[in-house]
Structures are given as C-alpha cells and as structure tokens.
Amino acid sequence: MIRKFIDKFFGGGDQVSGPDSATSVIYQDFEIRPAPAKESNGWRVQGTIVKESGDDSREHVFIRADACMDRESAVALTVRKARQLIDERGDKLFD
C-alpha cells in the first residue's frame, strides 16, 4: 500500500505510459513523442517535443488538461497539440 502511494506520488507505477517509439512523429525539424498518462477519467494528453542539432538535443515536456477516453485518441490529440505548439513557438519552446 505504501509502495503504491510512493509510486503514484513520484509518477511511477502504472499511472504513466512511457513514450512509444512506434508513435513518434517527425514534424518540421522536431520529433514529437506522445506519452499519454492513464488517469481515472481517461488518458491525459502529454508528451515531449525534441529537437536535435549536431550533438545538442533539446526537449520540451508538455502536459495538457485535455483527456481522452482511449489511448489512441490521446496519442492523436497529443500529436495535434504538439504541432500547434511548434507552429506557434518554434525554437522558443526551449527558452
């Protein structure tokens, strides 16, 4: 019981689905890595936007208030929201 609490508190356990390389999407010069989190009301939209240039790799993790009923919908919405972030902010995501 204490282990479950500690796992949930620190983001471990079965709460978060890790990034799935099969769903990774390249958009412009960015890589979008969806990682929806399982919650009581569905799947939370979240992921990482990565940009690599040479030996430098920069990441921006984002978590949205949006939730979907199934994981596949959450992955699709994560990609759509990430593309929107890239279009709006571009490299400024990493500032």
C-alpha positions in Angstrom: 0.0 0.0 0.0 2.8 2.4 0.9 4.6 1.4 -2.3 1.6 2.3 -4.4 1.3 5.7 -2.8 5.0 6.4 -3.3 4.8 5.2 -7.0 1.8 7.5 -7.7 3.3 10.4 -5.8 6.5 10.3 -7.8 4.9 9.4 -11.1 5.8 5.7 -11.1 3.6 2.6 -11.2 1.0 2.2 -13.9 0.0 5.8 -13.9 2.0 6.9 -16.9 2.5 5.1 -20.2 6.0 5.7 -21.5 6.9 7.1 -24.9 6.1 4.7 -27.6 8.7 4.9 -30.4 6.1 3.5 -32.9 4.0 6.6 -32.4 6.9 9.1 -32.6 6.2 11.6 -35.3 8.6 14.0 -37.1 7.1 17.4 -37.8 9.3 20.1 -39.4 12.6 19.7 -37.6 11.1 18.4 -34.4 10.3 14.9 -33.0 7.0 14.5 -31.2 7.0 11.7 -28.6 3.4 11.1 -27.3 3.3 9.7 -23.7 -0.4 9.8 -22.5 -0.9 9.2 -18.8 -3.7 6.9 -17.6 -6.0 8.6 -15.1 -9.3 7.8 -13.5 -11.2 9.9 -16.1 -9.3 8.6 -19.2 -6.0 9.4 -20.7 -4.2 12.7 -20.1 -2.7 14.3 -23.1 1.1 14.7 -22.7 4.3 14.2 -24.5 7.8 15.5 -25.4 8.9 17.7 -28.2 12.6 17.1 -29.1 14.9 18.9 -31.5 18.4 17.7 -32.2 21.1 19.7 -33.9 24.5 18.2 -34.1 25.5 16.9 -30.7 22.9 19.1 -29.0 19.5 17.7 -28.1 16.7 19.9 -26.5 13.5 18.7 -25.1 10.2 20.3 -24.1 7.8 18.3 -22.0 4.1 19.4 -22.1 1.1 18.2 -20.2 -2.4 19.4 -21.2 -5.7 19.5 -19.3 -7.3 17.5 -22.2 -8.3 13.9 -21.5 -9.5 11.2 -23.9 -11.4 8.0 -23.3 -8.8 5.8 -25.0 -5.1 5.8 -25.5 -5.2 6.0 -29.3 -7.3 9.2 -29.2 -4.9 10.7 -26.6 -1.9 9.9 -28.8 -3.6 11.6 -31.8 -4.6 14.7 -29.8 -1.0 14.9 -28.3 0.4 15.0 -31.8 -2.1 17.6 -32.9 -1.4 19.8 -29.8 2.4 19.4 -30.2 2.2 20.5 -33.9 0.2 23.5 -32.7 2.9 24.4 -30.1 5.6 24.0 -32.8 3.7 26.3 -35.2 3.2 28.9 -32.6 6.5 28.9 -30.8 9.1 27.0 -32.8 12.5 27.1 -31.3 11.2 29.4 -28.5 9.8 26.3 -26.9 13.2 25.6 -25.4 13.8 29.1 -23.9 
